[in-house]
Amino acid sequence: MLTYVVKLTTGLIGVIIVLRLLGKKEMAQITPLDFVYALILGSIVEEALYETTMPFYEMLFALAYWALLIYVIEKVALKNERFRRVMKGRPELLINDGIIDVEVMDRNNMDVDEVRELLRLQQIFSLKSVKYAVLENSGMLSVIQYASEEPALRRELKDDDEYDENEINYLFVDAGKIEYEALERAGFDEEWLREKLKKDTEYDVDDVYFAEWNKNTGFFAQGKRK
């Protein structure tokens, strides 16, 4: 029992040390490299707890060496920009002037629905509203909306009684593929999609990278880049 007490206490101290080495970051700011730090630290503590033959001083050495390694990497990354980019990556412009960069999407193994999810977390429910979006190292999006798309308070509107009720946005085409489940939820079919999209945007479904639809605003689509 005493062995467990000592190892758990040491493990807690090790976690605190790692958090201090990472600096005062919010969880959303943690990079993939920081995640690896914590993952391996947890593995060290777990092995020390459940491997009864592992001496206490070996666990202490592993924690000390891992803390030192993290410290060295962080300091080198702080002083060397090229090393920092290799180890931690760098932010990428995912949406530029309202256009999604397909190469950035492919490079980060993302689809349009994942981008929309990240936007919804920031209370942005349509790609049409986004002028610029930066994909941060943490995987979060930093967004600049079009000025005309920024929400106005109801009390700021002149005609308070004349506005459309808010409606949900549907993604009917994602990365060139028709989302049949979304069509079904909205009460439409592929024939309606092809006819309506052509009428509203002059795009054929086969030429579209993504197509988003809202009952109030209609279609917002981006064509495939040749």
CORKAMO-V877867 format. One line per field, one symbol per residue. ss: DSSP state (~ for helix, > for strand, _ for the rest). phi: phi as a letter, one per 20 degrees, with the letter a starting at -180 (. if undefined). burial: + if it has 9 or more other C-alpha atoms within 8 Angstrom, else -. A space follows every 10 residues. Layout:
BEGIN
ss: ???
phi: ???
burial: ???
END
This chain:
BEGIN
ss: _~~~~~~~~~ ~~~~~~~~~~ ~~____~~~_ _~~~~~~~~~ ~~~~~~~~~~ _____~~~~~ ~~~~~~~~~~ ~~~~~~~~~_ ~~~~~~~~__ _>>>>>__>> _~~~~~~___ _~~~~~~~~~ ______~~~> >>>>>_____ >>>>>_~~~_ ___~~~____ ________>> >>>>__>>_~ ~~~~~~___~ ~~~~~~~~~~ ~___~~~>>> >>>>___>>> >>>___
phi: .fffgfffff ffffffffff ffnedfgfef egffffgfff fffffffffe efefffffff ffffffffff ffffffffec fffffffdmb fcfecclndf effffffdld cfffffffff fdmddbffee ecbdefffne ddcdefgfef fdfgfeefdf edbfffcfed eecclndfef fffffenccf ffgffffffe cmeegfddeb bdccgedmec ccffef
burial: ------++-+ +--++-+++- ++-------+ +++++-++-- +--++--++- -----+--++ -+++-++--+ +--+-++--- --+++--+-- --++++-+-- +--+++---+ ++--++-+++ ---++++-++ ++++++++-+ +-+-++---- ---------- --------++ ++++++--++ -+++---++- --++--++-- +-+++-++++ ++++----++ +++---
END
